[in-house]
Amino acid sequence: MLKTKNGRIAVVMLMIFIMACTLVSGCAPSTTTSTSQSTRTITDDAGRSVTIPVTIDKVYYTSPIGMIMVYCLAPEKMAGSSMQFSDKEKRYLLPAVQQLPYLGGVQMNAKINTEELVKAKPDVIFSIGPDPVSDSSISTADQLQQQLNIPVIVLDNDINKTEKTLTFLGQLLGAEERAAELIAYCNETLQEVTDITQNIPDNKKLRVYYAEGPEGLATEPKSSPHGLLLNLVNTVNVADVAAKGGSGMSSVSLEQVLKWNPEVILAWGADRGGAYDKILTSADWRNISAVKTQKVYEIPNYPFNWFDRPPSINRFLGLKWLTYTFYPELYKIDMVKEVKDFYKLFYHVDLSDQDARDLLKSSLH
């Protein structure tokens, strides 16, 4: 199923050629006309006209979603961090990024340190949220831009628009080749997973519960962007509850989970304040099918969660992990190698086999 190395190189070269042609022809999807020699006007995914510098040296982002994209594409252009990194997270990040100042964001009740952000002098700020572009996200971007006098660009985080978003970011950041490499990986992964899972009959689809929070009694229904990967790998998300916008996490009762009786449970680990250990050991959960059969999996979490929070391009490794874990008889890959390859390509770090196994130790069938 996996493409050959030569095939991937060919895809990357084609992507670079397309990007170059787009720029030369003046038909870039988000670029309009220049207003001067030092600035140009672009149209973002919200339909807003934003005047930005032609040369962009430093950028910021309103959430970790955008931060991860910039880190993967051009870490040298990061003006700060929208996450406060733990020592374990820092282990998988470039040294220079580990030292970036925490400047906050607008997601998960966070606040931007506007005074320090102005001092950092980013040329632009990217607004990329978990929810679709809306009047609310447009209003927030407009207010921030007016407050800071720094251009704010709204981009769509729809996973099916990853190619468009990475292409645009690559153009702005002068990282077209890197963007092409990442796009090739993301497109291949989405196609692989779709090919493997799309024809699974209804009676063979796994019934899965995503356990969030310290008690495991918060979750995401099918319509939540935070549970999207369960839809993409064609499982049945058992959570029959109303979705919450923004940060999500719909509350449920243990009685509801017992009634749903999932075959598989995905849970946060204890070091993230999650319920993985509790679910495996508590008498309250022992009669659930997933616990009986030991199909409770801790979601890998370093440096960024593979499944969600933040729901950025880190999820593409999560798609491979879920497909391999849920359907190993159908998806025969070397998961240790996949982890090493992803961390090298996206996070700029070399892992040993043992490093990869450590990340996977509570997460496989």
N, C-alpha and C positions, 0 to 999 in steps of 0.2 A: 504493500500500500504506500509506503513512504517513497517519495521521489528520490532519484539519485542525486549525488552531489553536483554532477554536471547539469542536471535538470534544474536544480535550485539556482545555480550560477546563471543559467540562461534566463530564468524568470527574473532574477535581480537585474541583469543587464537590460532586459526588455522594459522593466519598470523605470530604470534610470533614463532610457531613451524616451519613454512616454512623458516623463516629467520634464525633460529638456525640451521636447517639442511643445509641450504645453506652455512653458515659460516663454519660448521664442515666439510662439504664435500669438501670445497675449490673451489666450483663452483659458487661463487658470480659473477654476470654478469660483474662487473667492477674491480674485484680484481685478480691480478696475483700472483707473488711470492714475498716473503720478500727479501730485499737485505741485511738486518742486523737485529740485535735484536731491534734496535730503529726505523728503517724505513721499509717501504714496498712500492712496486710499484703497482699502479692501472692503469687501462685503462679507460679514461673518455669517454663521449658520442661523442667526436670528434675523437676518436681513438688514442688519445695522451697518451703516457706512462708518468706517473707523479709519482715521488718518494715523499712520504709524511711520516710524523711521524706516528708511530704505535699508540701513545697516542696523541689525539687532545684535547687541552684545550681551545683554542680561535680560532675563525674563522671570516673572513670577506667575502664580497660579492660585486660584481661590480654593482649591481642594487638592488632596493627594492624587486624585484621578489625573489631573493635568501634570502634577509634579512627576508622577511615574513616567508619563509619556516623554516629558522633557529629559528626565534622567536617562531613559533608554536611548534617546536620540542625540542629545548634546549636553552632557552633564556639566561641561565647563561653562555653560551659559545660565546655570541656576543661580538666582540671586539669594535664595534662602530655602528653608524647608517648611512645608505646611504640616509636617509630622514631627513629633518629638521622638527621636529614635532611641530605642533601648540598646543595651550593649549587645544583645543577641542579634538585633536587626543590623547594627553597625558592622557586624562580622561579615555581612554579605554585600556591603556597599563600598564604593571607592573611598579612600581615605579623605580626599578633599570634600566629598559630599557629607561624610560623617561630621565634619567641622562646621557645616553651614549653620547660620543662626536660624532659630525657629521664629517664624514671622506670622504664624497663625493662618486661619482660613475662615470660610463662611459655612462649612459643613459640620454636622454633628454638634451644633451649638457652640462652635468655636468662634473666635473673633480674630480679625486681622490686626496686628500691631501696626497701625497706619504710620505712626511716627518713625518706627524703625524701617518700615518698608520704603518710605520716601527716601530715607538715608541710603538704602541699598541701591537706589536709582535703577530700577528695571525699566527697560525701554517699552515693554508691553506686559500686560497681565492676561493670562488665559482663564476664562471662566468655563469650566467643564464639570457639570454636575451629574449625579446618578439618574436624575429624572430627565425626560425630554425637555427640549427648549420650550419655555412658556413665558407668559406675560410676567410672571414673578421673577424668573431668572433674568429676563431682559431689564426689568426695573432695577434689580440688584446691581447688574453690570453698569447701567447708566448712572446710578447713584455713586458707585465706587469710582467710576471714571471722573465724574464731576468733583468728587471729594478730593481725589489724589492728583488730578490733572495728569493722569497716566492712561494711555489707551487700554481699554479692556475689550478683549475679543471673545465672544461667545461661540463655543464649538459644541457639536452634538456628540454625545458619548454612546450612541446606538452601536452595538457591537457589529452590526452589519454595515456600518459606515466607517469602520476602522481604517480601511484603505484610504478613503477620502480625507479623513482627519489627519492621518500620519503623513499623507502626501503634502497637505497644506502646511503642517508643522515643519516638515522637512524643508520645504521651500523657504519659509520664514527664517528658519534657524541655520540655513546653509548646510543642511545635513541630508541632502537628497539621496545620496548613496546609502546611508544608514537607514533612511526611511524605506527605501526599496527592499533592503534585506529583511527588515522587520515585517513589512507588508507580505513578502513572499512566505515567510514563516506562518503568519497569521492566516493567510488565505489557504495554504496547504493544510494547516491544522483543522480549520473549520470544515474543509472539504473531506478530510479523512474521517472526522468524527461523524459528519452527516452520512457519509457512505456506509459507515459501520452501523449506525443506530437507526437510520430512518425507516428501515424495513422490519424492525422488531415488532412482532405481533402483539396486540394488546394484552394477551394472556401471559406474555413473557416480560412485559415491562416491569421494572422494579418499582416498588412503592416506597418512597423515600421521605424522610422527615429531616428538615434542617433545624437543628437545635442551637439557638443563640442564647447568650447571657449565662449568668452563673448558675441558674437552675435549669437551663435548657428549655424554658417555657416561654420563649419568644421565638418567632419564626417568620418566614416569608411565604406568602401564597404564590400561586402560579403567575399572577399578574405583576408581582413585584420585580423591579430590575435587580434587586439583591438576590433573587433566587433564579435568575435567568439561566444559569448553566444547567439546572435540572431539566429545563425545557429543551435545551439544545442537545442534550444526550438522550432525549426521548424517554425520560422516566415519568412516573406518576408522582407528582408532588401532592402528598396527602393532606397538606394544610388547607382546610376548607374554612378560611377566615377572610375578613376584609383586609385589603392592603392599606398600609399607611404610606404617605408620601415621604419624600426626603430621606431621612435616615432609616425608615422602615421599622422593623421589629414589632410585629403584631403580637400582643399577649395572648397566650392560650393556657388552658388548664391541663393538669396531668390527666384528668379524666378524658379530655378530648384526645390526647395523644394515645392513651390506652385504647380508646374506641377506634382510632385510625389504624392502630397496630402496624406500624411500618415494618417493612422487611429490612430496610437499611436506615441508619441514622448517621448524619454528618454533624459533628459538634466542634465547637471551639475547644482548644486545649486549656489546661489550668493556668498556664502562664499568660494566657490572654483573658483570664477571668471567666473561662468557659466551664461547661458541665461534662466534658468528656469522661473524666474519672468517676464523677458522681453517677452518670448514667450506667456505667459498667458495674458499679459496686452497690448502688442503692437498691434496697428491697422494693422500693416504689416502682422501679422500672423493670424489674426482673422478668415480668410476664409478657413483655413486649417481644414480638418475634425477632427483631433485630438484635436484642440483647441475648436472647436465648441462643441464637446462632452465631454470636460474636461478630456481627456485621455492623459494628459501631466504629466509625473512622474519624480520627482527629484530622481536621483540615490543616495542612501545612501552612506555616504562617510567617516565614522569614525569607527575605526582608519585608515582603508584602504578601498578604494572604492570597492563596491560590484560587479561592472561590469567590470572595466578596470582601468588601471593606478594606481597601477601596476597590470598587469594580472598574478597574482599568485594564490595560493590556496584560497585566499579570495573570488574568483569567485564562489566557490561551494555554498556558501550561496546565492550569486546572482542568481544562477540557480533556487534555490527554490523560491526566491522572484519573479523572472520573471514569472515562471510557475504559481505561485499563482495569480499574478497580471493580467496576460494575459488570463488565463483559469481557473478562480475560480470555475466554475461549474464542472471542471474535477479534480482539485487538491485541495481537501478539507483538509487543515492543519491549525493548530493554529500558525500563523506566529509569534506572540509574543513569544510563547514557543520555536519556532525554532531559533529565534534570541538569546534568552538566552542560549539555549543549545550550539549553535555554539560558542558564545563568551566565554563560560566556557571551552569548549573542545579545541578550537584553540588559544584563546587569554589569557587564564588563569585569566579571570575576571568574577565576579558575577554581573549580571545586575538585576535590579528590573523590574517589568512589565512596569512601567512608563518609565524607561530608554529605553526599547525596543520600546515602542510606540513612543517615541521622535525620535528615529532613523528612524521610518517608517512613520512619520506624513505627509509627502508630496509625499509618494512613493507607495501608494496602490490605488486600484480601488475604 
